[in-house]
């Protein structure tokens, strides 16, 4: 198990284990979103609905772990600055799972009303989700080595930033296609599609925000 030296060497094994479990669960929601979009591309709507329910379950699990960490922190001695760093890390990472669930919910809403997303839009979403998986994995790895190799941790956070920038470029292209298709007839589906793209891009934004916290911890440790 990783020992986080930035916590000052204090024996906070339960908090550390829960924190690592939390980020792993958050990463799992990102992986499942990628599977979810694959199912939509393959027109496997029932399978997509099943995976969406799994996303909801994992997001709730991450939320429960977050609450456990917050409760655990009440009963341990930890320097106030270390406590603040840990809280920022957990709360910012938790937003990643929240945006994953939001993107999945909007996509399911479109299919629930009988709208079939054009394949070219789905494939763009897949490009975003693939890079988001890479960003999330780099984030996870940066946190796992945070207590043992701060230089490696910082290097991995740079990868997160790179993927976020690439995703932002894909987002712009996706919105251009949506606006082109919808300029003659602005429908509810057009608005929902735009919102899905924004949610998908926000996931990588939150990955980057979390990596910024990791970077600050690594620099100060």
N, C-alpha and C positions, 0 to 999 in steps of 0.2 A: 504494500500500500504506500502511496505517495505521502511523504511527510512534508508539510508546508512550513518551512523554516521562517517564513515571514510572519507566522503567528508567534514568534518569539520562543519557539521550542517548548511551549506549554503543551501539556498532555490533553489535547482536545480531540481524542481519537473519534469519539462519537460524532462530533460536529464535522470533522474532516470527512469521515466516511459518508455522512449524510449529504455533505456538499458535493462530493464526487458522484454520489448516486443521483443527485439532482441534475447535474449537468449531463450525465449520461442519459437520463430520461428525457431531457430536453432535446438532446441530439437524436434520440429515437423518434420523436415526433417529426423531425425534419426528414428522416429516412422514410417514414411512413407516408409523408406527403408526396415524396418522389414516387413511391409505389402507387399512391392514389392517382396521380396524374397519368402514370402508365396505364392504369385500368381505364381511365377515360379515353385515352388515345386508342386503346383496343376495343372501345365501345362495350366494356364490361361494367355496366352501371351498378349492378347488384354487388359486384366485388368492390367497386369504388365505395359504395355505401358502407360495406363491412369495414373497409380500411378507415373510412372517416370515423366510424364508431370507435375504432382502436385509437385513432388520434385523440379523440375526446377523452378516452380512458387514460391515456398516457399523460395528457395535459393535466387532468385532475390529479394523477399520481404525483406529477411534478409540484403541483400546488400544495398537496398534502405534505410532501417532503419539505417544501419551503416553510410551511407552518411549524413542522417539527424542529427545523433548524432554529427558527425564531424563538421557539419555546426553550430549546436547549441552551441558547445563548444567555438566557436569563439566569441560568444556574451555574455558569462557569466564570472563572476569573480570566479576563482578557483585557488587554490594553484598549482604551476607547478608540484609538485610531485603527487598531487591527479589527475591532468589532465593526467599525464603519466601513472598512474596506471589504470585509466579508459580506456584510449586508448589501452593499452596492453590487457586488459580484452576483449574489444569489438573486436579488430583485431584478437586475437588468437581464440576466440569463432567463429568468422566468417569463419575461416579455416575448422571448423568441417563440416559446410554445404557444403563447396566447395568440400571436399573429399566425402561426401555423394553423391553429384551430379556426381562426377567423377566415383565412383563405379557403380552407376546406368547406366551411359552412356556406360561404358565398357560392362556391362551385356547385355544391349539392343543391342549393336553392335554384340555380339556373336549370338543372336537370329535373327538379321537382315540378317546375312550371312548364316542362315540356320543351325547353330550349336546348338544342344541341350545339355545342361550341364548335365553330369551324376548326378543322384539323390543323390548319396552319397556325391558328392562335394557340391551340393545345401544344403544338410542337415548340412554340416560343416559350410557353409556360414550362415545358420540360427542360429547355435550355436553362431557364432560371433556376428550376429546382435542382438540376444537376450541379450547378455551380454553388447553390446554397448548401447542398450536402458537403461539398468540398470546404466551404467556409466554416460550416458547423464542425466538421471533423478537425480542421486546423485549430479552431477555438478549443475544442475538447482536449486536443493534444497539448495545447499551450497551458491549459489549466493543470493537466496531469503532471507536467514537468516543472510546474511553478516553484515547487519547493526544493528541487534538486538541480535545475539548470536554468537559471534566469535568462541567460543569453539565448538559449534555444527557445524559451517561452516567448521572448520578444520577437525573435525571428518568425515564429509561427503566427504571431499577431499581425505581422506585415502581410502574410499570405491572406489572412482574413480581409484586410483592407483591399488587397488586389482583387479578390473575388467580388467584393462589394462594388467596386468601381466597374467591373465587367458586367455585373448584373444591372447596374444603373443604365448602362448603354443599351442592353437588351430591352429594358423597360421602355426606354424612349422609342425604340423600333416597334415594340408591341402596341404602344399607345397610338403611334402613327397609323398602324394598320387598322386598329379599332375605330379611330376617328374617320379614316377614309371610308370604311364600310358603313359607318353610321351617320355620315354627314347629311344624307338625304332623308333619313328617317331615324331620329333620335328616340330610341325606345328604352324601356326599363332594362332590357337585356344589355344594351350598350353601356348603361350606367353601372350595372353589376359587373360586367366584364372589366371595365376600367378599374373598379374598386378591387377586383381580384388581383389585377396586375400590381396595384399599389400595395396590397397586403403582401403579395409574394416578395416584392422588393423590400418591404419593411422588415421582413424576416432577416435578410442579410444586413440591413441597417442595424438591427438589434444585435446581431452577431458582432458587428464592428464596434458598437457601443460597449459590449461586454469585453471585447478584446482590448479596448482602451483602458478599462478597469484593470485587466490582467497586466497590461503594460506598465501602468502606474505602480502596481504592487511589485512587479519584477524589478523595476528601476529602484524602488525604495528599499528593497529587501537586502 
